[in-house]
Amino acid sequence: MPDDIRELGERIDRLRQEKARAIDAQDFDAATETRSAEKDLLRRRLDRIREWSSQVDAVTLAQEFVTLHDRIRRSR
C-alpha cells in the first residue's frame, strides 16, 4: 500500500484518539470538530484507495501471492 494511504490511516487513528479524549473531557464542540475532520480524512483515504487500486493488476497480484505462499511453505 502506498505511503500516503498509510499516512492518512495514521492521521485518522490520531484524530480518533483526540476525539475520545475530547469526549472524556466532555468537550463536545471539540469532539464534533474532530469527527468532522475524521470524516474528511476517511473520504480522502477512500478516494485514494480507489485511485490506487484501479492501477493494480489483479492477476499479477494474485500470482505474486501464490509465489509468496509457495516460498513460505517451502521455507518451513
C-alpha positions in Angstrom: 0.0 0.0 0.0 1.4 3.4 -0.9 2.8 5.6 1.9 0.3 8.3 1.5 -2.6 5.9 2.2 -0.9 4.6 5.2 -0.2 8.1 6.5 -3.9 9.0 6.1 -4.7 6.0 8.2 -2.3 7.1 10.9 -3.8 10.6 10.9 -7.3 9.1 11.2 -6.1 7.0 14.2 -4.7 10.1 15.9 -8.0 12.0 15.3 -10.0 9.2 16.8 -7.8 9.3 19.9 -8.2 13.1 20.1 -12.0 12.7 19.7 -12.1 10.1 22.5 -10.1 12.4 24.8 -12.5 15.3 23.9 -15.5 13.1 24.8 -13.9 12.0 28.0 -13.3 15.7 28.9 -16.9 16.4 27.8 -15.7 18.9 25.3 -18.3 18.1 22.8 -17.6 21.0 20.5 -14.0 19.8 20.1 -15.3 16.2 19.6 -17.6 17.4 16.9 -14.9 19.3 15.1 -12.5 16.3 15.3 -15.2 14.0 14.0 -15.7 16.3 11.0 -12.0 16.2 10.3 -12.0 12.4 10.7 -14.8 12.1 8.2 -13.0 14.3 5.7 -9.8 12.1 6.0 -11.8 8.9 5.7 -13.3 10.3 2.4 -9.9 11.3 1.2 -8.3 7.9 2.1 -11.2 6.0 0.4 -10.8 8.2 -2.8 -7.0 7.5 -2.8 -7.5 3.7 -2.2 -9.9 3.7 -5.2 -7.4 5.6 -7.3 -4.5 3.3 -6.3 -6.5 0.0 -6.6 -7.7 1.0 -10.1 -4.0 0.8 -11.2 -3.3 -2.6 -9.6 -3.2 -5.6 -11.9 -5.3 -8.2 -10.0 -3.9 -11.2 -12.0 -0.3 -10.2 -11.3 -1.1 -9.6 -7.7 -2.7 -13.0 -7.3 0.3 -14.6 -9.0 2.6 -12.8 -6.5 0.5 -14.1 -3.6 0.8 -17.7 -4.9 4.5 -17.4 -5.3 5.0 -15.9 -1.9 2.8 -18.6 -0.3 4.9 -21.3 -2.0 8.1 -19.7 -0.8 6.9 -19.5 2.7 5.6 -23.1 2.6 9.0 -24.4 1.3 11.0 -22.4 3.9 9.0 -24.0 6.7 
